[in-house]
Every structure is written in C-alpha cells, then in structure tokens.
C-alpha cells in the first residue's frame, strides 16, 4: 500500500507550504506511482506507449496542476481518490486522441494511395476506398438507435456509455457488457442483465435493423 494516511498528510503539507524539497522527496514519487498504477490497472495497451516518459510525465503534470489549483484540503476529501480520478481521465483522453490519430493516419494513407494510383494509371472506384468510413458511420447510428429503441435512455446516459466503451483498453464483448450492465441495470444481478441484453439484441435484429450490415 503506497498511499495511506501518512501520504494524505504529506499532500496536505505540500499544498500548504509548496515546499519543493518535500515535492521532490515525497510527492513526485506518489504521483509517479498513481500514474503507473492506473496504467496497469486499466491495462492500457500498448504498454510501451502508455508508460513512455511523455505520457507518464503528462499525467503527473496534470495531477500536480489540479492538486495545487483545485483540491480543497479543508473538505477532508481523500487526495488519493481525487488524483486517481484525474489520472484515469487523463489516460482515457490519451487513448481517445491516439485512436483519432490512428484513424487520421489511415485516412491520409488512403488519400496517398489514391494519388499514387492516379499517377500510375491504376483506377479503382473511389467508393470502395471510403467504404470503411461509411460503414463506421452507419454502425454508430445503428448503435444509437439500438439504445434509444431498446432501453429508452437519455442522451446523457448514451454519451456516458459510449465514452466509457471508447476508453476501454480492450473493448471485447465481456468488457463492453460490463459497461452496459453498469449503466443500464446497476441494481440487478449480472446474469439477469446479460439475459435482458441478449433479448434486446435479438428483438432488434429480428426487426431488421442490422441484417443489412
């Protein structure tokens, strides 16, 4: 256990004094442990990317900034809970930006391929090159329709679900189902929630919304 009452007191002392020696000796190692701990707990992959100095130091910098500017020691809140929440949000943000960057690189690659083909006399239907983009948009609309028709959830809840799924390091079926259960049926047994989800999926499919795709 690297964060207990002693460490909470060190955090309070640092906020009050802004002592650089205290930071270097005690606070920086704590922030470092939290950053690595969140990366490991959520299993963000690839590990080499999420444990790189730029990512870890960025997380520590954000935690430090929020700690000295927003954390109120008079409320007796736990600094550990506050900092871990900041670190988790940071890594989720990095994951979203990375996915967006990868998608951008893929689009640039397709565009470069189209230029090369035009210069070398090779023709291919432009629609086929953009098919994956179109299908991605279609799938997104189908998912939103599924939630609206099957569970009558609010726009805010839908966005929370999609954001949390987007943050999953490995969005396999079980991990996605856990997110859905958390937001749709937080008070019932997981087995019953899984059955309800399966029935909703089956009904939605039988209505013909996903047969085309």
Secondary structure, DSSP 8 states (H G I E B T S, - for coil): ---SHHHHHHHHHHHHH--HHHIIIIIHHHHHHHHHHHHHHHT-SSHHHHTSHHHHHHHHHHHHHHHHHT--GGGT--HHHHHHHHHHHHHHHHHHHHHHHHHHHHHHHHHHHHHHHHHTT----HHHHTHHHHHHHHHHHHHHHHHHHHH---HHHHHHHHHHHHH-SS--HHHHHHHHHHHH-TTS-HHHHHHHHHHHHHHHHHTTSSTT-
